[in-house]
Amino acid sequence: MSASRNNPLLGVFWMLVTGANFVAVTGIVKYVGDGLPAAESAFLRYLLGLVFLVPMIGPIRAARLTPRALKIFGFRGVVHTLAVTLWFFAMTRISIAEVTAMGYMAPIYITLGAALFLGEKLAFRRMLAVFVALIGALVILRPGFRELNSGHFAMMFTAVLFASSYLSAKKMADEVSAAVVVGMLSITVTIGLAPLAWMVWVPPTWAQIGWMFLVACFATAGHYSMTLAFRAAPMTVTQPVTFLQLIWATLLGWLAFDEGIDNFVILGGTIIMASVVFITFREAMIRQKQVTPVAPATKV
């Protein structure tokens, strides 16, 4: 292990910071609520976040992207556009804890997608982890025992779409720099969200614009601190820390938004996260190429 990845305490610290940033994102979006349509909220988040794109302009221009690369980035932009729109919508319909717990399914879908589209072997341990994660999702949703609303279905599709987005990024990460991958995502999603926002546009207040800029700041800070965590320690150390996001999200929903604590959501989220940690640990043990990201890697 390189020296840059041999500081577990620092890795855990930065992953805790990452979790705090992403929980702040969910809290702000929940607070803004139905004040703005989901597509418009998502558009403002990405539009205002373009200020962070400035350092990436040079690498993007120098990359001399081929038509094939532009098609892949375009595809990623489309699926990520739909994902963030559904995520913002789900935040106004279901609890923060449910959104967070169901978001843990994205790495599981990535495992399946890597086998189906990237030619990676779906070993028995992966199949078992996927099965266990699906049980966790059923524990959260409890179909037949309670009424599911549009927010639950939105989050189910959100996790699949975020997984598709990550797999596209994984494919391009071997060909261009991380700055190009992140920068092209910001550009394509902003463009993709523009017509959706225009169709439902409501004049935002300065306060709402300010809140969406904060969302952009916290989301960018979260991705940056997550990168620092990866540099400081292996994913087998940082991965389990992501589960704390569910605890923080549940407490935030309870304290700030009067959302009840659903023990089934906690249990289901724990089951899903356990399967993700298992996959990560096993892949690290056999030194295979890591394809399963931590849960926050698919955040907006």
N, C-alpha and C positions, 0 to 999 in steps of 0.2 A: 504494500500500500504506500502511495506517495505521501510525502510529508504534508502536502496541501490537503490530504483527506485523512489525516490522522489526529484530529482534534474533536473527539465526540462531544465534549461539553460545549464547544463553540457551535458545532453543528446543531445540537439541540436548542441552544439559545436562538440561533437565527431561524430555526423552524418554529419556535414559539412566537417570534416576532412576525413570521409569515402568517401564522394562524390568527394573530391579533389583527393584522392588516385585513385579511379576508373576512373576518367576522365584522370588522368595521364597515366593510363594503356592504355586507348583507344588512347590517343594522340601518345604514343610511338609506338604502333602497327601500327597506321596509317602512322607514319613517316617511319618506316621500310618498309612498303608497300609490293610491289611485289618482293623485294630483296630476300626474302626467300619464299618457298612454305608454304601455310597455315599450313599443318600438321607438317612441320619441325619447324616453328616458335612456334607452340603450344608445341611441344615436348621439345624444348630448354627451354621454359618458365617453364615447370614442372620439367625437369631434373635439371636445375640450382636451382629451388626452393626446391629441396630435402634437401638442407643444413638446412632448417627450420624444417625438420622432426626429427632431432636428439632428441629433448626433448620428442617426442611422441613415441619413440621406446619402452621405458619401459612400458607405459600403454598398447601398442599393444600386447606385449609379455605376460603381466599379464592378459589380457582379455581372453585368452584361447578360441579363436573364434571357434564356432561350424561349421560343414559343411553348415548348413543352413545360418548362418551369412556370411560365405565366399561366398556363392552363391549370397546373396543380395548385398554384397559389390562388387562382380564381375559384377553383372548386372549394378550397379551404375557406375562402372568404364567404362563399354562399352558405356552407353548412354552419360556420361559426356565427354568421349573421342570424340565421334561424335559431341557433342555440341560445345566444344571448337574449334574443327577443322573448323566447319562451321562458328563459330563466327569470327575466324581469317580471314577466306575467305571473309566473308561479309564486314569486315573492309577495304578490298582492293577494294571493288566494289561499295559501297554506302557511303553516308556521315556519319560522326560521329553522327550527330543529329538523323538520321534515325535509326542507330543501337541502340542508346540509347532509343529512343521512342518505338521501336518495342520490345526491351528487357523488357519493362514494362508489356508485355503480359504474361510473365512467371507466376507471381502470380495468374493471372486469370486461367491459365491452371491448376495450383496447386489446386485451389478451385474446379474445375471440377474433377480432379483426386482424390481428397480426398473423394468426394462423390461417385465416381465410384469404387475405389479400397480400401479405408479405412473405408467405411461404414458411412461416415459423412452425415448428412442430408443436402440436397441442398434446403434451404429455399427460399422463393420467393425473399427476398432481395438479396440473392446471385445470383439467376437467372437473376434478373434485372441488377445487377452490371456486370455480364458476358456479357449480351446483349449490355449494354452501351459501355463496353470495345471493343467489336467486331466492333461497329460503329466507335470508335476511330481508330482502325486498318485500317478500310476501308478509313477513312479520310486521313490517312498517305499514304496508297498505291494508292488510287484513280484508281482502275482497270477500264480500258476502257477509261480513260481520259489521261493517260500517259503510256509509255512503262515501264514495269517492267523488271528488269534484274536478273541475277542469284543471286546477293547479297540480293535482297529482299526475294526471295524464301529461300535462306540459313538462313536468320534471322527468317523466319516463323517456320522452322523446329528447329532452335536453341532454341527458346523459349519453344517449346514443350519438347525437350530433357532435357533442364535445369529443367523444371518442374518435369519430371520423376526422374531426379537425386535427387532433393530436397525431393520428396515423399519417395524415398528409404532411404535417410538420416533420415527423420522424423521417419520412421519405426524402424530404428536401434538406434536412439537417446534415446529411452526408455529402451534400453538393455545394451548399453555400453557408456563410457564417450565421451565427445566431442572431446578429443584428439585422441581417436581411430577412430572416424568417419572421422575427417579431415585427419589423418595420412593415413588411408586406401584409401581415395580418392586420395591423392598424389601418393601413390604407384601404385594403379591400373591404374590411368590415364597415368602415365609415361610409364608403361608397354604397355598399349593399344596404345599409340601414337608411340611407337618405330617402329613397322613394317610399319605404315603409313608414318612416316618420312623417313624410309629407302628407300621406293619405289620412293620417289621424292627428295632424298637427294642432296643438293647443298652445297659444302664446304662453311661454313659461315666464314666471316671475324671476326677478334677480336672485331671490333666495333659492329657488329651485335650481337655477343655473349654478349657483355657488355650491349647492349640495352635490350636483352631478360632477363638478370639478373635483370635489373632495373624493368622490368615488374613484375618479380617474387617478388621483394621487395615491390613494390607499392601494388600489389594484396594481399600479406600477411599482410601488414600494414593496408589495407582497411578492411580486415576481422577482424583484431584485434580491430581496432577503432570502428567497428560496434558492436562488442561484448561489448565494454565499453559503447557505447550509450545505448544498451539494458539494461545494469545494472543500468544506471543512471536515465532512464526515461521510462515510458510505451511506447509501440509502437504507440499509438494514438498521442503522441507528436513527436516522431522521424520520423514516416512514411511520413508526408507531406514534410519534409525537403528533402527527396530523389528527389522530383521533380526538385530541383535546379540543379541536375546533367544534366538534359536536357538543361537548360539555359547555363550552363558552357560548355557543349559539343558543343552546337550550336555556341557559341562565339569562342571556340577553333577552330572549323572547319572553321569559317569565317576569323579569324585573322591569323591562322597559315597555313591553307591549301587552302585558297581562295575558300571555299565552300559557295555557296549562302545560305541565310537564307530563308527557306521554311516555310511560315506561316501555311501551311496545316500540316506540321510535328509537329510544335509547338501546333497547335490546337488538333490534334489527340493524341499527347502525353499527353496533359492536360486532355483530356477526359478519357484516359486509367488510368492515375494516380488518377483522381478523383474517379473512380470506385474502385480502390485498397484501397484508403483511406476510402471510404464508408464502404467497407467490414471490414476493420480493426476496424473502429470506432464502427460499429454495434456489432461485435464479442466481443469487449471489454465491451460494454454497458450491454450485457446479460451474461457476464462472462463465455462464452463458451471457449473451448480450442482453442487457436490461431493456425491456420494452414497456414495463408497467410503471407509469408515473405515480407520484404521490397524488393524493386526492386533490390538493389545491392546484396542481399543474393545469387543470382544466377549467379553472375559474375565469371569470370575465375580467 
